[in-house]
Amino acid sequence: MAGERILVVEDHPDVADLLQLVLSAEGYEVL
């Protein structure tokens, strides 16, 4: 998909929840 952004946070599970809240609001897909 054009413009799709993916961030892998499996190396930082402690911050994954916060990143998901912030990045999903910015249009990122958090894996």
DABEL-V964454 format. One line per field, one symbol per residue. burial: I if it has 24 or more other ideal C-beta (glycine too) atoms within 12 Angstrom, else O. Layout:
burial=???
This chain:
burial=OOOOOOOOOOOOOOOOOOOOOOOOOOOOOIO
